[in-house]
Amino acid sequence: MGLYFEDFAVGRRFRTRGATLTESMIIDYALTYDPQPFHIDKVEAETTLYGGIIASGFQVMALSFRLFHQTGAFAACSLGGYGIDELRWMLPTRPGDTLRVEVEVVEQIASRSRPDRGTVRMLYRTTNQKGETVQTCIGNHILARRPVAEAAD
């Protein structure tokens, strides 16, 4: 895609493809990273307020970032990030749910001390197959500016 910091204007949006979480994916993730009963034990999960297995919110967050990165928007410019703000989980994600992400640039800040880069704050809105929002967060990404040789062309 060849995008750089300059291409991430406030208001620009990206939409991802969908990805479906299976029960085994949810349990496998949770066994390693978030082993709460409602993520790993079908019988115990039935007795919780969720009424069954649900995905870890952190799995949903990680999947949301993966789906965005698969768009290729950061292929030429990502220098990492410095955190996530305002992470919220609105609804549980269940086995069989297909998630998609809409990502919107909400702030673009050129670095004063490092002219080769800038920060882009992006609102991630993850929805399920019903169009219901299951998660939102703001990612703070450090992006390279377009190389001088390319900018001159």
TIBA-276080 format. One line per field, with one value per residue: residue in three letters; residue number from 1; z, y negated, x of N, C-alpha, C, O in turn. Coordinates in steps of 0.001 Angstrom, whole numbers, always signed. Layout:
code ALA, ...
pos NUM, ...
n_c3 Z, ...
n_c2 Y, ...
n_c1 X, ...
ca_c3 Z, ...
ca_c2 Y, ...
ca_c1 X, ...
c_c3 Z, ...
c_c2 Y, ...
c_c1 X, ...
o_c3 Z, ...
o_c2 Y, ...
o_c1 X, ...
END
This chain:
code MET, GLY, LEU, TYR, PHE, GLU, ASP, PHE, ALA, VAL, GLY, ARG, ARG, PHE, ARG, THR, ARG, GLY, ALA, THR, LEU, THR, GLU, SER, MET, ILE, ILE, ASP, TYR, ALA, LEU, THR, TYR, ASP, PRO, GLN, PRO, PHE, HIS, ILE, ASP, LYS, VAL, GLU, ALA, GLU, THR, THR, LEU, TYR, GLY, GLY, ILE, ILE, ALA, SER, GLY, PHE, GLN, VAL, MET, ALA, LEU, SER, PHE, ARG, LEU, PHE, HIS, GLN, THR, GLY, ALA, PHE, ALA, ALA, CYS, SER, LEU, GLY, GLY, TYR, GLY, ILE, ASP, GLU, LEU, ARG, TRP, MET, LEU, PRO, THR, ARG, PRO, GLY, ASP, THR, LEU, ARG, VAL, GLU, VAL, GLU, VAL, VAL, GLU, GLN, ILE, ALA, SER, ARG, SER, ARG, PRO, ASP, ARG, GLY, THR, VAL, ARG, MET, LEU, TYR, ARG, THR, THR, ASN, GLN, LYS, GLY, GLU, THR, VAL, GLN, THR, CYS, ILE, GLY, ASN, HIS, ILE, LEU, ALA, ARG, ARG, PRO, VAL, ALA, GLU, ALA, ALA, ASP
pos 1, 2, 3, 4, 5, 6, 7, 8, 9, 10, 11, 12, 13, 14, 15, 16, 17, 18, 19, 20, 21, 22, 23, 24, 25, 26, 27, 28, 29, 30, 31, 32, 33, 34, 35, 36, 37, 38, 39, 40, 41, 42, 43, 44, 45, 46, 47, 48, 49, 50, 51, 52, 53, 54, 55, 56, 57, 58, 59, 60, 61, 62, 63, 64, 65, 66, 67, 68, 69, 70, 71, 72, 73, 74, 75, 76, 77, 78, 79, 80, 81, 82, 83, 84, 85, 86, 87, 88, 89, 90, 91, 92, 93, 94, 95, 96, 97, 98, 99, 100, 101, 102, 103, 104, 105, 106, 107, 108, 109, 110, 111, 112, 113, 114, 115, 116, 117, 118, 119, 120, 121, 122, 123, 124, 125, 126, 127, 128, 129, 130, 131, 132, 133, 134, 135, 136, 137, 138, 139, 140, 141, 142, 143, 144, 145, 146, 147, 148, 149, 150, 151, 152, 153
n_c3 +0, +649, +2397, +4434, +7365, +6593, +5060, +6713, +7369, +9555, +10092, +8051, +7097, +7629, +6700, +7771, +6746, +7712, +10594, +12041, +15255, +16717, +19076, +19990, +19393, +21154, +23683, +23583, +23448, +25889, +27794, +27851, +28261, +29696, +31865, +32891, +34203, +32513, +30054, +29515, +30417, +29569, +31014, +33531, +32567, +31753, +34107, +34720, +34495, +31787, +30558, +29006, +27078, +26455, +24559, +25615, +26388, +25772, +23752, +21754, +21398, +20464, +18106, +16711, +16210, +14628, +12376, +11382, +10735, +8696, +6567, +5337, +5612, +7371, +6408, +5254, +7095, +9921, +13103, +15501, +18646, +21414, +23260, +24371, +24586, +26430, +26251, +25785, +26453, +25164, +24620, +25031, +23139, +21351, +20669, +17202, +16436, +14071, +13563, +12641, +11842, +12057, +11495, +12453, +11822, +14351, +15343, +14396, +14872, +14305, +14995, +16896, +17746, +16344, +13185, +11288, +11802, +13223, +15371, +15233, +16246, +16534, +16307, +17078, +16182, +16876, +15520, +15614, +13662, +13601, +13479, +15864, +18241, +19809, +20969, +21663, +21198, +21489, +19549, +19766, +17524, +16215, +13381, +10390, +8510, +5083, +3078, +2168, -494, -1826, -1391, -2970, -5540
n_c2 +1196, -1236, -3498, -6410, -8447, -10989, -10288, -9559, -11151, -13022, -11611, -9764, -6474, -2938, +339, +3668, +7128, +9939, +12121, +15244, +16489, +19553, +22027, +23603, +21957, +19840, +21115, +22189, +19831, +18616, +20527, +20143, +17336, +16056, +17539, +17795, +19213, +18798, +18580, +20956, +23340, +25234, +26282, +24971, +22352, +22157, +21606, +19015, +15413, +15040, +17296, +19209, +20146, +17479, +15203, +14032, +10630, +9547, +11201, +10495, +7836, +8239, +9677, +7724, +5812, +7410, +7885, +5264, +4735, +6557, +5252, +3908, +1256, +248, +1260, +1, -1913, -1583, -2112, -1080, -1443, -3293, -2628, -1868, -3467, -4015, -1452, +559, +3036, +3905, +5901, +9473, +11711, +14530, +18097, +18733, +16172, +13596, +11229, +7837, +4875, +1378, -1282, -4475, -7456, -9676, -11611, -13340, -13804, -15531, -14867, -17028, -16828, -14713, -14671, -12692, -11209, -10635, -10726, -8857, -8733, -6326, -5314, -2281, -250, +2531, +4906, +7383, +10081, +9268, +6592, +5345, +3409, +4641, +3975, +1130, -1007, -3187, -3337, -4188, -5089, -5055, -6432, -6338, -9138, -10089, -9169, -11515, -11410, -10077, -11887, -14001, -13089
n_c1 +831, +2034, +1778, +2368, +3059, +2019, -158, -2190, -4607, -6735, -9869, -9730, -10626, -10451, -11391, -11697, -11341, -13403, -13096, -13563, -14122, -13505, -14693, -12558, -10365, -10820, -10686, -8059, -6472, -7186, -6386, -3666, -3313, -5437, -6893, -9670, -12711, -15004, -13874, -12568, -13798, -16425, -18639, -18552, -18691, -21317, -22653, -22086, -22591, -22496, -23448, -22194, -19251, -17017, -14969, -11764, -11352, -8899, -8014, -9803, -8999, -6343, -6859, -8275, -6267, -4583, -6247, -6460, -3753, -3411, -4546, -2552, -1975, -38, +2319, +4598, +5322, +5118, +6452, +6074, +4355, +2929, +1045, -2334, -5382, -8401, -9676, -12445, -14877, -17855, -19756, -19929, -17840, -18605, -18192, -18078, -18728, -18181, -15800, -15202, -13360, -13506, -11432, -10514, -8782, -8107, -6466, -3530, -181, +2641, +6039, +8055, +10657, +11735, +11905, +11468, +9251, +5932, +3017, +71, -3193, -5658, -9003, -10349, -12991, -14644, -16788, -19421, -20931, -23552, -23437, -23123, -21383, -18579, -16210, -14149, -11325, -8458, -5694, -2281, -54, +3228, +4482, +6412, +7539, +7133, +9875, +12432, +13427, +11334, +9260, +10039, +9705
ca_c3 +0, +595, +3133, +5448, +8330, +5907, +4437, +7746, +7714, +10485, +9415, +7141, +7674, +7057, +7102, +7643, +6436, +8929, +11118, +12930, +16400, +17072, +20495, +20294, +19383, +22394, +24809, +23456, +23842, +27315, +28604, +27956, +28632, +30507, +32212, +33730, +33874, +31402, +28805, +29296, +30924, +29048, +32067, +34486, +31867, +31729, +35392, +34896, +33931, +30326, +30095, +28087, +26767, +25741, +24286, +26424, +25758, +25236, +22476, +20816, +21102, +19627, +16794, +16061, +15687, +13523, +11205, +10793, +10129, +7452, +5468, +4710, +5788, +8115, +5866, +4962, +7994, +11361, +13960, +16807, +19293, +22824, +24176, +24000, +25482, +26425, +25841, +26356, +25920, +25316, +24564, +24919, +21853, +21576, +19587, +15973, +16068, +13065, +13918, +11663, +12522, +11350, +12158, +12007, +12334, +15138, +15627, +13716, +15561, +13799, +16059, +16813, +18021, +15391, +11977, +10413, +12277, +13922, +16070, +14746, +17177, +15716, +17009, +16595, +16549, +16476, +15500, +15289, +12427, +13700, +13443, +17235, +18686, +20936, +21585, +21104, +21850, +20700, +19424, +19574, +16618, +15741, +11955, +9646, +7475, +3750, +2856, +1394, -1911, -2336, -1339, -4060, -6836
ca_c2 +0, -2357, -4676, -6994, -9337, -12060, -9737, -9239, -12386, -12872, -11239, -8631, -5218, -1656, +1437, +4946, +8328, +10579, +13323, +15968, +17156, +20843, +22356, +24075, +20788, +19097, +21883, +22260, +18531, +18373, +21432, +19562, +15923, +15515, +18781, +17675, +20304, +18508, +18669, +22255, +24502, +25148, +26560, +23848, +21134, +22154, +21105, +17611, +14450, +15085, +18442, +20040, +19720, +16212, +14890, +13024, +9311, +9321, +11906, +9644, +6703, +8706, +9993, +6450, +5253, +8257, +7619, +3982, +4858, +7311, +4364, +3416, -192, -72, +2051, -804, -3043, -1351, -2107, -608, -2248, -3548, -2281, -1810, -4262, -3877, -119, +900, +4203, +3635, +7155, +10632, +12380, +15948, +18986, +18556, +14759, +13079, +9849, +6915, +3663, +105, -2066, -5872, -8356, -10738, -12662, -13196, -14718, -15473, -14990, -18220, -16457, -13691, -15020, -11540, -10416, -11294, -9849, -8832, -8090, -5719, -4687, -947, +164, +3931, +5315, +8787, +10313, +8577, +5159, +4839, +3065, +5466, +3374, -74, -1463, -4120, -2931, -5284, -4493, -5876, -6145, -7030, -10096, -9702, -9504, -12746, -11071, -9781, -13110, -14874, -12527
ca_c1 +0, +2960, +1325, +3242, +2407, +1276, -1364, -3176, -5311, -7855, -11107, -9534, -11115, -10056, -12276, -11005, -12120, -13881, -12448, -14468, -13495, -14091, -14586, -11198, -9469, -11073, -10152, -6594, -5916, -7421, -5568, -2326, -3230, -6538, -7580, -10857, -13641, -15918, -13111, -11911, -14535, -17793, -19622, -18501, -19119, -22791, -23164, -21703, -23539, -22418, -24215, -21417, -17878, -16810, -13567, -11078, -11303, -7554, -7967, -10537, -8128, -5232, -7410, -8603, -5014, -4127, -7076, -6060, -2424, -3551, -4941, -1331, -1847, +1186, +3433, +5786, +5549, +4975, +7641, +5613, +3333, +3235, -25, -3737, -6214, -9855, -10110, -13745, -15570, -19282, -20507, -19044, -17657, -18891, -17761, -18838, -18848, -17256, -15461, -14624, -12912, -13392, -10394, -10584, -7750, -8731, -5481, -2242, +729, +4019, +7037, +8908, +12049, +12176, +11159, +11252, +8116, +4838, +2081, -1304, -4135, -6699, -10119, -10704, -14348, -14787, -18190, -19689, -21680, -24843, -23183, -23051, -20035, -18141, -15022, -13536, -10094, -7657, -4297, -1326, +922, +4343, +4608, +7467, +7147, +7575, +11289, +12635, +13566, +9995, +8455, +10473, +9274
c_c3 +0, +1310, +4160, +6333, +7637, +5330, +5429, +8250, +8673, +9679, +8452, +7851, +6896, +7555, +6837, +7113, +7761, +9322, +12143, +14025, +16698, +18572, +20844, +20276, +20691, +23583, +24760, +23893, +25358, +28212, +28832, +28600, +29593, +30992, +33218, +33281, +32675, +30054, +28498, +29658, +30524, +30138, +33053, +33843, +31815, +32997, +35625, +34283, +32411, +29741, +29096, +27873, +26044, +25555, +25308, +25673, +25148, +23917, +21401, +20420, +20159, +18214, +16026, +15460, +14519, +12256, +10556, +10102, +8819, +6292, +4714, +4912, +6480, +7530, +5678, +6092, +9489, +12063, +15361, +17352, +20744, +23739, +23558, +25042, +25347, +25896, +26567, +25654, +26202, +25409, +24509, +23477, +22112, +20429, +18377, +15562, +15046, +13346, +12735, +12416, +11560, +12166, +11571, +12642, +13067, +15486, +14919, +14293, +15010, +14969, +15843, +16950, +17025, +14099, +11016, +10792, +12910, +14591, +15438, +15771, +16350, +16600, +16316, +17096, +15981, +16595, +15192, +14020, +12443, +13601, +14814, +17596, +19908, +21658, +20890, +21859, +20931, +20731, +19131, +18799, +16218, +14296, +11323, +8668, +6147, +3577, +1918, -94, -2542, -2391, -2507, -5415, -7257
c_c2 -1253, -3618, -5109, -7921, -10363, -11581, -9452, -10512, -12083, -12621, -10074, -7345, -4017, -620, +2753, +6026, +8910, +11777, +13946, +16672, +18454, +21070, +22800, +22930, +20010, +19819, +21945, +20957, +18361, +19296, +20860, +18180, +15404, +16662, +18642, +18717, +20029, +18447, +20096, +23486, +24396, +25330, +25399, +22556, +21018, +21542, +19628, +16689, +14450, +16275, +19335, +19455, +18375, +15999, +13898, +11698, +9025, +10064, +11080, +8444, +7119, +9034, +8720, +5811, +6084, +7969, +6290, +4101, +5634, +6456, +3855, +1934, -592, +579, +1242, -1741, -2755, -1294, -1627, -1507, -2460, -3340, -2313, -2603, -3828, -2532, +239, +2131, +4035, +4905, +8320, +11142, +13877, +16806, +18834, +17116, +14397, +11603, +9113, +5644, +2485, -732, -3472, -6679, -9499, -11863, -12318, -14252, -14535, -15655, -16249, -17850, -15444, -13881, -13862, -10725, -11281, -10249, -9985, -8072, -7612, -5042, -3364, -625, +1562, +4330, +6808, +8873, +9664, +7062, +4527, +4539, +3900, +4851, +2063, -346, -2468, -3634, -4139, -4734, -5507, -5469, -6968, -8015, -9601, -10092, -10699, -12451, -10778, -11031, -14029, -14387, -13012
c_c1 +871, +2522, +2362, +2421, +1509, -56, -2490, -3851, -6459, -9131, -10960, -9942, -10591, -11054, -11558, -11940, -12600, -13035, -13385, -13677, -14235, -13942, -13164, -10191, -9592, -10444, -8629, -5931, -6007, -6604, -4175, -2333, -4302, -7425, -8722, -11888, -14547, -15208, -12663, -12739, -16007, -18851, -19688, -19018, -20638, -23374, -22843, -22748, -23531, -23165, -23494, -20035, -17903, -15311, -13030, -11105, -9943, -7351, -8675, -9681, -7000, -5712, -7750, -7357, -4494, -4924, -6704, -4707, -2476, -4059, -3726, -1089, -547, +2437, +4711, +6181, +5533, +6323, +7275, +4523, +3691, +2042, -1399, -4511, -7670, -10346, -11401, -14303, -17051, -20120, -19529, -18979, -17747, -18346, -18684, -19031, -17772, -17048, -14852, -14269, -12972, -12424, -10427, -9465, -8447, -7760, -4176, -1303, +2139, +4983, +7868, +10378, +12605, +11389, +10891, +10016, +7036, +3961, +703, -2139, -5322, -7740, -10451, -12110, -14562, -16249, -18305, -20538, -23064, -24684, -23110, -21597, -19688, -16947, -14673, -12244, -9414, -6218, -3432, -133, +1996, +4597, +5715, +6846, +7693, +9044, +11429, +12727, +12207, +9138, +8789, +9981, +7918
o_c3 -600, +871, +4683, +6084, +8052, +5136, +5028, +9407, +8605, +8715, +8071, +9031, +5694, +8696, +5812, +7046, +8823, +8492, +13005, +13756, +16906, +19245, +21883, +21070, +21262, +24393, +25786, +24625, +26017, +29287, +29887, +29405, +30249, +30585, +34261, +32102, +31899, +29020, +27339, +29230, +31067, +30169, +33367, +34493, +31830, +32965, +36620, +33626, +31794, +28553, +28411, +28416, +25137, +26298, +25799, +24459, +24128, +23059, +20272, +19247, +19172, +17237, +14816, +14329, +13530, +11180, +9331, +8986, +7925, +5143, +3571, +4426, +6203, +8110, +5921, +6058, +10268, +11676, +16295, +16612, +21248, +24871, +22413, +26243, +24301, +25166, +27797, +24433, +27362, +26181, +23996, +22710, +22975, +19344, +18511, +14438, +15142, +13366, +11943, +13490, +10408, +13379, +10354, +13848, +12488, +15881, +14853, +14216, +15227, +15833, +14732, +16344, +16878, +13942, +10035, +10194, +13103, +14400, +15150, +16119, +15578, +17520, +15133, +18293, +14767, +17634, +14594, +13386, +11389, +13634, +14929, +17293, +20913, +22821, +19686, +23018, +19752, +21792, +18343, +19347, +15923, +14014, +11669, +8085, +6109, +3891, +989, -892, -3675, -3335, -2987, -6346, -8319
o_c2 -2255, -4716, -4297, -8150, -10576, -12377, -9140, -10900, -11019, -13328, -9458, -7145, -4078, -690, +2924, +5851, +8411, +12370, +13255, +17360, +18452, +20391, +22411, +22933, +19576, +19203, +21772, +20977, +18008, +18881, +21072, +17875, +14387, +16758, +19295, +19068, +20942, +18282, +20419, +24589, +23575, +24605, +24907, +21763, +19915, +21008, +19051, +17149, +13919, +16274, +20135, +18403, +18161, +16544, +13036, +11660, +8343, +9605, +10981, +8072, +6436, +8702, +8650, +5326, +5530, +7823, +6191, +3609, +5390, +6895, +3415, +1404, -1664, +456, +1756, -2312, -3629, -537, -1751, -2233, -1873, -3826, -2716, -2422, -3345, -2483, +229, +2260, +4023, +4975, +8174, +11018, +14418, +16294, +18809, +16854, +14827, +10823, +9678, +5371, +2579, -875, -3649, -6596, -10206, -12949, -11156, -15448, -13494, -16504, -16507, -18482, -15328, -13304, -14028, -9683, -12486, -9047, -11088, -6929, -8367, -4297, -3332, -716, +1749, +4122, +7409, +7858, +9526, +6328, +3303, +5321, +3877, +5164, +1909, +42, -2583, -3531, -5007, -4005, -6664, -4308, -8130, -7770, -8784, -11220, -10868, -13187, -11188, -11217, -14760, -15182, -12627
o_c1 +481, +2864, +3126, +1237, +369, -975, -3611, -3688, -7075, -9425, -11955, -9652, -10331, -11510, -10898, -13157, -12229, -12347, -13929, -12693, -15448, -13166, -12630, -9251, -8592, -9751, -7972, -4941, -5029, -6172, -3576, -1452, -4078, -8583, -8730, -11934, -14829, -15856, -12404, -12396, -16747, -19846, -20772, -19699, -21182, -24483, -23280, -23681, -24454, -23488, -24130, -19696, -18707, -14495, -13758, -10901, -9844, -6597, -8195, -9637, -6730, -5041, -7533, -7388, -4015, -4345, -6637, -4542, -1666, -4008, -3848, -90, -9, +3516, +5803, +7270, +5911, +7213, +8067, +3859, +4649, +2031, -1601, -4311, -8104, -11336, -11459, -14219, -17462, -21076, -18420, -19933, -17057, -18072, -19907, -19461, -16622, -17999, -14098, -14806, -12548, -12577, -10376, -9229, -9273, -8185, -3775, -1585, +2760, +4763, +8332, +11243, +13822, +10312, +10167, +9749, +7205, +4143, +238, -1839, -5912, -7404, -10788, -12384, -14650, -16877, -17413, -20826, -23685, -25672, -23043, -20696, -20399, -16694, -14876, -12095, -9750, -5603, -3806, +694, +1698, +4893, +5930, +5790, +8613, +9424, +10639, +12147, +11954, +8370, +7922, +9851, +7428
END
